[in-house]
């Protein structure tokens, strides 16, 4: 088992920035692809970004150029830097871990954090 805990959410004005962090437990962090997802009220959870063991990245078109995913294997963390935030970015953001190849479908992720709320005001 691996536990994931997100932090860094909050309220920010449109155009502002936030940095989310995901802390992972255990000794197997480097064995997993790490991903970030988000879920807005009344909508399904959607893929945002993923990063593999060699720091190759994969982004959804909606955040490409604005968000950056990174990982620190020594600290067992995966971060999401969010710039140029828009009101439509408002959602609960979830960290996830996958044993598979870098990919977006949520069905491929085995472990999930509890989520952290991001609210972007206009």
Phi, psi and omega in degrees: 000149175228138177252139181237133180229120179269152174208166175105356179289168180166195180258130181217150177283152175306137183091349180275187184227152171218152174237118177265148178230144177238119178259128183250145177265169174085183183253006187252019183306316183290349179278351188247145161283134179254137181226160173238136177232166174216155179219116176272158179305131178077004181238160178281160179293133182238148179288141177245303186199157177216157179216136181260188186298330181265010178071020167291143185236160182213126186236148168288148180302328184294339183240355180305128180089345179249323183251148177226125176262144178214166176217152176233101185293327179295322180268352182057049179230153173228125184249157174229109175273122184243116179245164178050049185294144180241155177306327179289353173279352180300124183183171165272129182256131184242138170268145180215158180231138181233141174276349185271193178287162180299126186196168183260329185301130184295337179295341181274356182259132189266330184229146184223144171278181182276345178096155175223136186280131172240123179237124181248118181265151180265000000 
